[in-house]
Amino acid sequence: MKFNCLGNERDLTISHGVVAGWTGRDIGAVQHHIDELAELGVAPPSTIPLYYRVSSAAFTQEGEIEVLGKDSSG
């Protein structure tokens, strides 16, 4: 992937990534969201924030991505 950093173009090869989920500036808002999802049967995270590795295939600079449905997020 090519990145522009302070006016200099850099080529980077991404081999893996780490996502920080269940994060936010307002812990109360994060907890409210967790509570809303719990009402729908979604289990709460084991920790806040929750870090997990993702494949390099998840990274893109494309203007559009394919998703499974209109309610996809993240």
C-alpha distances in whole Angstrom, upper triangle without the diagonal:
4,7,10,13,16,16,14,10,8,6,5,6,8,11,13,14,17,18,21,24,27,26,28,29,33,34,37,34,32,35,37,34,34,38,37,35,38,40,38,38,35,35,34,32,33,32,30,27,26,23,22,19,17,15,11,12,13,9,8,8,11,14,16,16,19,22,25,27,28,28,25,23,20
4,7,10,13,12,10,7,6,5,6,9,11,14,16,16,19,20,23,25,29,27,28,30,33,34,37,35,33,37,38,35,36,40,39,37,40,42,40,41,37,38,37,34,35,34,32,29,28,25,24,22,20,18,14,15,16,12,11,9,12,15,18,18,22,24,28,29,30,30,27,25,22
4,6,10,10,8,6,5,6,7,11,12,15,17,16,18,19,21,24,27,25,26,27,30,32,35,33,31,35,36,33,34,38,37,36,39,41,40,40,37,37,35,33,34,32,30,27,27,24,24,21,20,19,15,17,17,13,12,10,13,15,18,19,23,25,28,30,30,30,27,24,21
4,7,6,5,4,6,9,11,14,15,19,20,19,21,22,23,26,29,27,27,27,31,33,36,33,32,36,37,35,36,39,39,38,41,43,42,42,39,39,37,35,36,34,32,29,29,27,26,25,23,22,19,20,20,16,15,12,15,17,20,22,25,27,31,32,32,32,29,26,24
4,5,5,6,7,10,11,15,16,20,20,19,21,22,23,26,28,26,26,26,30,31,34,33,32,35,37,34,36,39,39,38,41,43,42,43,39,39,37,34,36,33,31,28,28,26,26,25,24,23,20,22,21,18,17,15,18,20,23,24,28,29,33,34,34,33,30,28,25
4,6,8,10,14,15,19,20,23,24,23,24,24,25,28,30,28,27,27,30,33,36,34,33,37,38,36,38,41,41,40,43,45,44,45,42,42,40,37,38,35,33,30,31,29,29,28,27,27,24,26,25,21,21,18,21,22,26,27,31,32,36,37,36,36,33,30,27
4,7,10,13,15,19,21,24,25,24,26,27,28,31,33,30,30,30,33,36,38,37,36,39,41,39,40,44,43,42,45,47,46,47,44,44,42,39,41,38,36,33,33,31,31,30,29,28,25,26,26,22,21,18,21,22,25,27,31,33,36,37,36,37,34,31,29
4,6,10,13,16,18,22,23,23,25,26,28,30,33,31,31,31,35,37,40,38,37,40,42,39,41,44,44,43,46,48,47,47,44,44,42,39,40,38,36,33,33,30,30,28,27,26,23,25,25,21,20,17,20,22,25,27,30,33,36,37,37,37,34,32,29
4,7,10,13,16,19,21,21,23,24,27,29,32,30,31,31,35,37,40,38,36,40,41,39,40,43,43,41,44,47,45,46,42,42,41,38,39,37,35,32,32,29,29,26,25,24,20,22,22,18,17,15,18,19,23,24,28,30,33,35,35,35,32,30,27
4,6,10,12,16,18,18,21,22,25,27,31,29,30,30,34,36,39,37,35,38,40,38,38,42,42,40,43,45,44,44,40,40,39,36,37,35,33,30,30,27,26,24,22,21,17,19,20,16,16,14,17,20,23,23,27,29,32,34,34,35,31,29,26
4,7,10,13,16,16,20,21,24,27,30,29,30,32,35,36,39,37,35,39,40,37,38,42,41,39,42,45,43,43,39,39,38,35,36,34,33,30,29,26,25,22,20,19,15,17,18,14,14,13,16,19,22,22,25,27,31,33,33,34,30,28,25
4,6,10,12,13,16,18,21,24,27,26,28,29,33,34,37,35,33,36,38,35,35,39,39,37,39,42,40,40,36,36,35,32,32,31,30,27,26,22,21,18,17,15,12,14,15,12,12,13,16,19,21,21,24,26,29,31,32,32,28,26,23
4,6,9,11,15,17,21,23,27,26,28,30,33,34,37,35,33,36,37,35,35,38,38,36,38,41,39,39,35,35,34,30,31,30,29,26,25,21,20,16,15,12,9,11,13,11,12,13,16,20,21,20,22,24,27,30,31,31,27,25,22
4,6,7,11,14,17,20,23,23,25,27,30,31,34,32,29,32,34,31,31,35,35,32,34,37,35,35,31,31,30,27,27,26,26,23,21,18,16,12,11,9,6,9,10,8,11,13,16,19,20,18,21,22,25,27,28,28,24,22,19
4,7,11,14,17,20,23,24,26,29,31,31,34,33,30,32,34,31,31,35,35,32,34,37,35,34,30,30,29,26,26,25,25,23,20,17,14,11,10,8,5,9,11,10,13,16,18,22,22,20,21,23,25,28,29,29,25,23,20
4,7,10,14,16,20,20,23,25,28,28,31,29,26,29,31,28,27,31,31,28,30,33,32,31,27,26,25,22,22,21,21,19,17,13,11,7,6,5,5,9,9,9,13,16,18,21,21,19,20,21,23,26,27,26,22,21,17
4,7,10,13,16,16,19,22,24,24,27,26,23,25,27,25,24,28,28,26,27,31,29,28,25,24,23,19,20,19,18,16,14,10,8,6,5,6,6,10,9,8,12,15,17,20,20,18,20,20,22,24,25,24,20,18,14
4,7,10,13,13,16,19,21,21,24,23,19,22,24,22,21,25,25,23,25,28,27,26,22,21,19,16,16,15,15,12,10,7,6,4,6,9,10,13,11,11,15,17,20,22,21,19,21,20,22,24,25,23,20,17,13
4,6,10,10,13,16,18,18,21,19,16,19,21,18,17,21,22,20,21,25,23,23,19,18,17,14,15,13,12,10,8,6,5,6,7,10,12,13,11,11,14,17,19,20,20,18,19,18,20,21,22,20,17,14,10
4,7,7,10,13,15,14,17,16,13,15,18,16,15,19,20,18,20,23,22,22,18,17,15,12,13,11,9,6,6,5,7,9,11,14,15,17,14,15,17,19,22,23,22,20,22,20,22,23,23,20,18,14,11
4,5,9,12,14,13,15,14,10,13,15,12,11,15,16,14,16,19,18,18,14,14,12,9,11,10,8,6,5,6,8,11,12,15,17,18,15,16,19,20,22,23,22,20,21,19,20,20,20,18,15,12,9
4,7,11,11,9,12,10,7,9,11,9,8,12,13,12,13,16,16,16,13,12,9,8,10,8,6,5,6,9,11,14,15,19,21,22,18,19,22,23,25,25,24,22,23,20,21,21,21,18,16,13,11
4,7,9,8,11,10,7,10,12,11,11,14,15,15,16,19,20,20,17,16,13,11,13,10,7,5,8,10,13,15,17,20,21,23,19,20,22,23,25,25,24,23,24,22,23,23,23,20,18,14,12
4,5,6,9,8,6,10,11,10,12,15,15,16,18,20,21,22,19,18,15,14,16,13,10,9,12,13,16,19,20,23,24,25,22,21,23,24,25,25,25,24,26,24,25,25,23,20,19,15,14
4,6,9,8,8,11,13,13,15,17,18,19,21,23,24,25,22,22,18,17,19,16,12,11,15,16,19,22,23,26,27,28,25,24,26,26,28,27,27,27,29,27,28,28,26,24,22,19,17
4,5,5,6,9,10,11,13,14,16,17,19,20,22,23,21,20,17,17,18,16,12,12,15,18,21,24,25,28,29,31,27,27,28,29,30,29,29,29,30,28,29,28,27,24,23,19,18
4,5,5,6,8,10,10,12,14,15,16,19,20,21,18,18,14,14,15,12,9,10,13,16,19,23,24,28,29,30,27,27,29,30,32,31,31,30,31,28,29,28,27,24,23,20,19
4,5,5,6,9,10,10,12,14,15,17,19,20,18,18,14,15,17,15,12,13,16,19,22,26,27,31,32,33,29,30,31,32,33,33,32,31,32,29,30,29,27,24,23,21,20
4,5,5,6,9,10,10,12,14,16,17,19,17,17,14,15,17,16,12,13,16,19,21,24,25,29,30,31,27,27,29,29,30,29,29,28,29,26,26,25,23,20,20,17,17
4,5,5,6,9,10,11,12,15,16,17,14,14,11,11,14,12,9,10,12,15,18,21,22,25,27,28,24,25,27,28,29,28,27,26,27,24,24,24,22,19,18,16,15
4,5,5,6,9,10,10,13,14,15,13,13,9,10,13,12,9,11,13,17,19,23,24,28,30,30,27,28,30,31,32,31,30,29,29,26,26,25,24,21,20,18,18
4,5,5,6,9,10,11,13,14,13,14,11,13,16,15,13,14,16,20,22,25,26,29,31,32,28,29,31,32,32,31,30,29,29,26,26,24,23,19,20,17,18
4,5,5,6,9,10,11,13,11,12,10,11,15,14,12,13,14,18,19,22,23,26,28,28,24,26,27,28,29,28,26,25,25,22,22,21,19,16,16,14,14
4,5,5,6,9,10,10,8,8,6,8,11,12,10,12,12,16,18,21,22,25,28,28,24,26,28,30,30,30,28,26,26,23,22,21,21,17,17,15,15
4,5,5,6,9,10,9,10,8,11,14,14,13,15,16,20,21,25,25,29,31,31,28,30,31,33,33,33,31,29,29,25,24,23,22,19,19,18,18
4,5,5,7,9,9,11,10,13,16,17,16,17,18,21,22,25,26,29,31,31,27,29,30,32,32,31,29,27,26,23,22,20,19,16,17,16,17
4,5,5,6,5,8,8,11,14,15,15,16,16,19,19,22,23,26,28,28,24,26,28,30,30,29,27,25,24,20,19,18,18,14,14,14,15
4,5,5,5,6,7,10,13,15,15,17,16,20,20,24,24,28,30,30,27,29,31,33,33,33,30,28,27,24,22,21,21,17,18,17,18
4,5,7,9,10,14,17,19,18,20,20,23,24,27,27,30,33,32,29,32,33,35,35,34,32,29,28,24,23,21,21,17,19,19,20
4,6,9,11,14,17,19,19,20,20,23,23,26,26,28,31,30,27,29,31,33,32,32,29,27,25,21,19,18,18,14,16,16,18
4,6,9,12,15,18,18,20,19,21,21,24,24,27,30,29,27,29,31,33,33,33,30,28,26,22,20,19,20,16,17,18,19
4,6,9,12,15,15,16,15,18,18,21,21,24,27,26,23,26,28,30,30,30,28,25,24,20,18,18,19,15,15,15,16
4,7,9,12,13,14,13,16,16,19,20,23,27,27,24,26,29,31,32,32,30,27,26,22,21,21,22,18,18,17,17
4,7,9,9,11,10,14,15,18,20,23,26,27,24,26,28,31,31,32,30,27,27,23,22,23,23,19,18,17,17
4,5,7,8,7,10,11,15,17,21,23,24,21,23,26,29,30,30,29,26,26,23,22,23,24,20,19,17,16
4,7,9,7,10,12,15,18,21,24,26,23,25,28,31,32,33,32,29,29,26,26,26,27,24,22,20,19
4,6,5,9,11,15,18,21,24,25,23,24,27,30,31,32,31,29,29,27,27,28,28,25,23,20,18
3,5,9,12,15,18,22,24,25,22,23,26,28,30,30,29,27,28,26,26,27,27,23,21,19,17
4,6,10,13,16,19,21,23,20,21,23,25,27,28,27,25,26,24,25,26,26,23,20,17,15
4,7,10,13,17,19,20,18,19,22,24,26,27,26,24,25,23,23,24,25,22,19,17,14
4,7,10,14,16,18,15,16,20,22,24,26,25,23,24,22,23,25,25,23,20,17,14
4,7,10,13,15,13,14,18,21,23,25,24,21,22,20,21,23,24,22,19,16,14
4,7,9,12,10,12,16,19,21,23,22,20,20,20,21,23,25,23,19,17,14
4,7,8,7,9,13,16,18,20,19,16,17,16,18,21,22,21,17,16,13
4,5,6,8,11,15,17,19,18,16,16,16,18,21,23,22,19,17,15
4,5,6,9,12,14,17,17,15,16,17,19,22,24,24,20,18,16
4,5,8,11,12,16,15,12,13,14,16,20,22,22,18,17,15
4,7,10,11,14,13,10,11,12,14,17,19,18,15,14,11
4,7,9,12,12,10,13,14,17,19,20,20,16,15,12
4,5,9,9,8,11,13,17,19,20,20,17,15,13
4,7,9,9,13,15,19,20,21,21,18,17,15
4,5,7,10,13,17,18,18,20,17,16,15
4,7,11,13,17,17,17,18,16,15,15
4,7,10,13,14,13,15,13,13,13
4,6,10,12,12,14,11,11,11
4,7,9,10,12,10,11,12
4,6,8,9,6,9,10
4,7,8,7,10,12
4,5,6,9,12
4,6,9,12
4,7,10
4,7
4
